[in-house]
Amino acid sequence: MPVAWLVGRKLVRALLTLWFAVTVTFLLLRLLPGDPALALASPNMTAETRASILASYGLDKPLVVQYGLYLGQLVQGNLGTSFTQSIPVTQVLGARLPWTLLLTGASLVLTVVLGIPLGVLAASRRGGVLDRLVQVVGVTGQSVFVPSVAVLLLFAFGVRLGWLPIGGAYDTGVYGVAWYGDVARHLVLPALSLTLVQLGAYVLTVRSTLIDALGQDYTTLAQANGLSPRRVLWKHALRNALLPATTLIGLQLGFLVGGAVLTETVFAYPGVGRGIYEAVTQLDYAVLQGAFLLLAATVVVANMVTDVVYGLLDPRVSTR
Amino acid sequence: MSAVTTPVAALDAAVPQAPARPASATWRRFRREPLGIVPLALLVGLALVALLAPLLSAAPASYGPDVLVAPGSGHWFGTDSLGRDVLAEVVWGSRQSLLVAVAASAIAIAVGTAVAVVGAYVKRLDTLVNVVVDLVLALPVLPLMILVAALVGPSTTTIIAVVAAFSWPEVTRIVRSQALTVVGLPYVDAARLMTSSPWWIITRHVLPAVTPVVVVSVVVTASRAVLSAAGLAFLGLGDPNTWSWGRILYEAQQSGAMSSAWWLTLFPSLAIFLLVLSATLVSTAYNDARNPRARRSRTRRSTIGAGR
């Protein structure tokens, strides 16, 4: 039963967050200065198309009715129609979402794979050269602007050294197994840019929670039992230190998505973020609204999944 | 904030009119920390550059004769694809970038602190405050800022308002935990016996106690504001009539010169980096100076949440 209870609670929370995102968007669109019709349908559309779109949102009706209609449209999966491409926003963004998921996913994996060993090394040799280096890199890493890192990497490895492609997600005319290799090559620089920005905070958190864990009684007990220092560090202390560190990743998912928007813009990576950049240039409000809601839903679902998994891994969380 | 019995403080205390105030003790320790005083000097320097921009450099022209010149004696930071001097752009850009940082974080701090303190004092509001803050922090804020800025139309006022509107929950989160601790302390109960005015208790007793946490979050919020504003400008939502660091990067990207003319990216990036890094270091050093015991276990948590 506790598992079902945990999943149910997280599901309610996720739905509440989604409802909040939708309501905030609705209120912003209706209450901000400016014509709300402008945000729903383009003046460049034919008069009938425009009128039918506006009618489906019931802009002449009271705010409460409009809200109901808006929720109804969203529940049916209707995010509106792109102004510039005249096709449903879900189609425009649906094709882009996998690339964003690939980019953010790869960067999360890289962050964890690089972050845990660095944090462990820093914490186990506290005050050493490596520890100091990790702290310096950790603090500076949190201060950089994502496009700055992205352009730096692009310039160094793409333009000067010519090792990696400077933009896009794949080359045309590559098929089969080679296509996967090509996608991976295009992914390296964007994923690395996003990782470098994330890594600092993660390493510093692993380091500090691990230092806390190494001072706990159970660590002393494990040492007194004659376990090897390596076993105490990796099996006993690290396990307990990882939970707060990994919760941080959940908390930063929103920032990660923001970073992805900027990274994709630099590398012309065909994800939702690059779509946002193009929609800004063309003032395609329907796509902008859809992109926010889609990214919010992605973050909420990812958060829910990680919460449930932690709950299953760490019994303390589910009983709390 | 116990009295510190350094010899200097003891001398101060010997003079009846001048008891050692915690603030001056903090400043004395702060002054001795090179990782605090150097970044503080840098921040002051950047503020001076912004204030004195008209004296330092002519306003960026709309075009110039020498296009994409590498940094050299004529143009220290080089020129961009329209022949404009990048140094002038960076110097004048510092005005808008710092203005947005100061204005947006001031609004966010005021709103965020007010919500946190009132929420902590009035128990019935606290649940609501907590839920709203959690919800906002769970959302991807940059896409939301983009949507609003695009709808309202890019201008400096819009950017300040948008960044402030989505930054206060972070302040509330940081201040709230401290405010909750303070509200439960005996001296606040004692104050309730003295007055029936919650306003008096909040402004006289709760606010001063959370001030150190607020100071730290000013820095965090201001540097986030710089990065958010630069992000908006980089996507083309900056004020088209004013130079900002983000706009230099945006125009470099638009003109396609970003990957060949390295100086177009390097100098505005360095400006953003130096501003955010020195703000972060100042807040860490301030925290250490205020609370020397936490110094050795300098952790991320002590930077954001410590108030003991």
Interface residues (C-beta under 8 A of the other chain):
Chain A: L16 T17 F20 A21 V24 T25 L28 L29 L32 P33 G34 A39 V139 T140 Q142 S143 V144 F145 V146 P147 S148 V151 L152 L154 F155 G158 V159 I166 A201 L204 T205 R207 S208 I211 L251 L253 G254 F255 V257 G258 V261 L262 T265 V266 I276 Y277 A279 V280 T281 L283 Y285 L288 Q289 A291 F292 L295 A296 V299 V300 N303
Chain B: L135 L137 A138 L139 P140 V141 L142 P143 L144 I146 L147 V148 A150 L151 V152 G153 S223 L227 A230 G231 F234 L235 G236 L237 L249 Q253 M258 S259 S260 W262 T265 S269 I272 F273 V276 L277 T280 L281 T284 S297 T299 R300 R301
